[in-house]
Amino acid sequence: MKLPPQPKTPFWLLNLQFEADPFSYMDGISKRYGDIVTVMSGSTPIVYVSNPLGLKEIFTNTKEITARGELNRDFAFMTGDRGVLQLDGLIHKNRRKLLMQSFHGTRMQACGQRICELTKKIMSQQVIGKSFVAYPIIEDITLRIGIEIVMGLAEGERYDKIKHLFVSALRHGQSPIVKILKTILGQRDLGRWSPQGYRLHLQRELFQLLQAEITERRQKEDLSRTDMLSDLIFACDETGELLSDEEVRDLLLSPIFAAGDASGTAIAWSLYWIHHLPTVRSRLLAELDSLGQNPDPMSIVTLPYLSAVCHEALRIYPTQLFAFPRVVESTVEVMGYELHPGTILIGNIYSTHQREDVYPKPQEFQPERFLEKQFSPYEFLPFGGGSRVCIGGTFALFEMKLILATILFNYQLELVSDRPERPKFGGLICYPASGVKMVMGDHRQHQGQSQPSVVGSI
């Protein structure tokens, strides 16, 4: 077997270099070794690919290359053993189909207004003239949307407790101290003061609350509800049997985490770029204002420049830096290299999005590139690809557009500093390091208005 080129640096040192500065590390690797590179983990070759043709070979070959659920266990923070990331074969296909049904057009149309309402409600709590950090506020909005739309949960004690546990889990995973302790202690449970012990504590608390909600829903059997939890409670598996409570619980977790973490991060990055580049902001505001005083959510999501801004934000710093891993099941050729069974293949999303042959001046934020060209799913893949592409990708873009539009349409925001926002990598997510520090100005006045326009109503 002739593997793609590989660094001679030991695996442990490569890991340290990646942890210290993942973006410089990946830029350097790509520049020196090209768009397919091998990293040896013991005797296991891990091949990273950032070539669109190579990615197509990987994502479309489901016979010699498979996306085993067991490869994702370390990525599924706080989820149970039956989440969609951990499933395989017909079961995985069936559960993906069940989850996808919750994101159909009619359902999304109904929740669009609520997204705008929640955004305006939370943003209106910011004090004019006082600085704030955008990311945790956006995360609050996206988590609330996730809990309400995925679970159909109304505000109250259980809602607050579940939201608090999700926030605690996300913060725990991002903490630099926790990362150091995990390196030292590994997966040992030494009680709540150890990373693994605290994670398990949060998991137990969250599982109990979700189980209580599932039990109550099953007893009430309200067929008029239109949230994902209700869909799953009455859904049948591939044998025609109702899903167990444990399956319903685990399937709920990933969409809510994704709503709060990945979507929140992408929106925070968008706010930074929009306010960092005056020409982008001006063009976007002009497009939004063209819809009139009370734009319909479904009109907002079709705006071309708004869509281009969201795509460019997801391109330049994708919230997910890598696609979920695949494994070679039988000898296969990828980009001219013969790979043997057991080889791990990982799509490098970040480096693909930084290719100069696909995206000229890739480190510059240029939404226009998405108006001038339609990129293939192997050139632009912010939500991964193939059988493991993110189920909620379409909804994430929908949510992203409506939250950004509501904020920009109603509020005048400014960045606190002109200094560039730096990326920070944690887990699978690429965060803005400072959280995007902003200051709230007056409400925006629109032409022909004496009062600020409202996208959505309270």
Stockholm file with secondary structure:
# STOCKHOLM 1.0

chainA/1-458         MKLPPQPKTPFWLLNLQFEADPFSYMDGISKRYGDIVTVMSGSTPIVYVSNPLGLKEIFTNTKEITARGELNRDFAFMTGDRGVLQLDGLIHKNRRKLLMQSFHGTRMQACGQRICELTKKIMSQQVIGKSFVAYPIIEDITLRIGIEIVMGLAEGERYDKIKHLFVSALRHGQSPIVKILKTILGQRDLGRWSPQGYRLHLQRELFQLLQAEITERRQKEDLSRTDMLSDLIFACDETGELLSDEEVRDLLLSPIFAAGDASGTAIAWSLYWIHHLPTVRSRLLAELDSLGQNPDPMSIVTLPYLSAVCHEALRIYPTQLFAFPRVVESTVEVMGYELHPGTILIGNIYSTHQREDVYPKPQEFQPERFLEKQFSPYEFLPFGGGSRVCIGGTFALFEMKLILATILFNYQLELVSDRPERPKFGGLICYPASGVKMVMGDHRQHQGQSQPSVVGSI
#=GR chainA/1-458 SS CCCCCCCCSCHHHHHHHHHHCHHHHHHHHHHHHCSEEEEEETTEEEEEECCHHHHHHHHHCCSSEECCGGGGTTTCTTCCTTSGGGCCHHHHHHHHHHHHGGGCHHHHHHHHHHHHHHHHHHHTTSCTTCEEEHHHHHHHHHHHHHHHHHHCCCSSHHHHHHHHHHHHHHHHHHCHHHHHHHHHHTTCCCSTTSHHHHHHHHHHHHHHHHHHHHHHHHHHCCTTCCSHHHHHHTCBCTTSCBCCHHHHHHHHHHHHHHIIIIIHHHHHHHHHHHHHCHHHHHHHHHHHHTTCSSCCHHHHTTCHHHHHHHHHHHHHSCSBCBCCCEEECSCEEETTEEECTTCEEEEBHHHHHTCTTTSSSTTSCCTTHHHHCCCCTTTCCTTCCGGGSCTTHHHHHHHHHHHHHHHHHHEEEEESCCSCCCEEEETTEEEETTCCEEEEEEECCCTTCSSCCCSSCC
#=GC SS_cons         CCCCCCCCSCHHHHHHHHHHCHHHHHHHHHHHHCSEEEEEETTEEEEEECCHHHHHHHHHCCSSEECCGGGGTTTCTTCCTTSGGGCCHHHHHHHHHHHHGGGCHHHHHHHHHHHHHHHHHHHTTSCTTCEEEHHHHHHHHHHHHHHHHHHCCCSSHHHHHHHHHHHHHHHHHHCHHHHHHHHHHTTCCCSTTSHHHHHHHHHHHHHHHHHHHHHHHHHHCCTTCCSHHHHHHTCBCTTSCBCCHHHHHHHHHHHHHHIIIIIHHHHHHHHHHHHHCHHHHHHHHHHHHTTCSSCCHHHHTTCHHHHHHHHHHHHHSCSBCBCCCEEECSCEEETTEEECTTCEEEEBHHHHHTCTTTSSSTTSCCTTHHHHCCCCTTTCCTTCCGGGSCTTHHHHHHHHHHHHHHHHHHEEEEESCCSCCCEEEETTEEEETTCCEEEEEEECCCTTCSSCCCSSCC
//
